[in-house]
Amino acid sequence: MRFFKMANCIFNYSLSPKGFIVYSYLISRMNVLQTIVISYQAIAEACHIDPKTACKAVDELTSRELIIKEHRYNIIGYAKNKYTVKKLAGGWFMVEPCIFKSEIRPTDFIVYCYIRKCMDGKHEEAFPSLSSIAQNTRISRSRVAVAIRYLREFTYINRVKRHYKKTRAYRHNRYMKFKLKQKKKEARSLKRVSFIQKLLFENYCFLISILKRIGKIVKLFFFSRGSPDIS
């Protein structure tokens, strides 16, 4: 699975950054029935938080009715809890599940997800201001600037500063999904193609002549000894 779907309306629930990253991880791991069986320790390791914080984040999601927690038991006692994720209506945006393998912090993750939400599907670029990011993620404007600096440093996104040509006043930054620049393949000319074909044909003929010469040497080695003596 190369990506999982996050609903656009998730930012209307005013989740904390830790609750947001735990909810995103549960979304990425749920099955077709929108359920997942997982322990607090596994959630904490995947989201880079401690188990107590993971437990508080699960309680926050349960209180907002985003998930339903079901206690499970076995012969020994308590088993891993089962979570059913609520399906949210409306549009969605894509998030790569491989982001959990990196040591991204919850605050940086929620800023990254909001920028991905603002991106269009064709050009994968967005123009949100720092104030709008802070307002929708419920974190301070200065912390948003720190998160964007972190995302740029570890190549999650690219940022381009923009300004007006006449007044030279700054405009909203342009954010793009990080991509390695691919070199354009140069079209081969007809002369170059014919030269390469001629070179390959000459090498092929040279190889065939060598193999024929080796075959003659092998025949002379075996048949130049004459017939064996018969008593």
SULRARA-V758598 format. One record per helix or strand of 3 or more residues. SS is the DSSP state (H for helix, E for strand). FROM is the first residue (numbers start at 0). TO is the last residue. If there is no record, write none. Layout:
SS;FROM;TO  SS;FROM;TO
//
This chain:
E;3;6  H;7;12  H;16;28  E;34;37  H;39;46  H;50;62  E;66;69  E;80;84  E;91;94  H;96;100  H;105;117  H;129;136  H;140;152  E;156;159  E;173;176  H;189;222
//
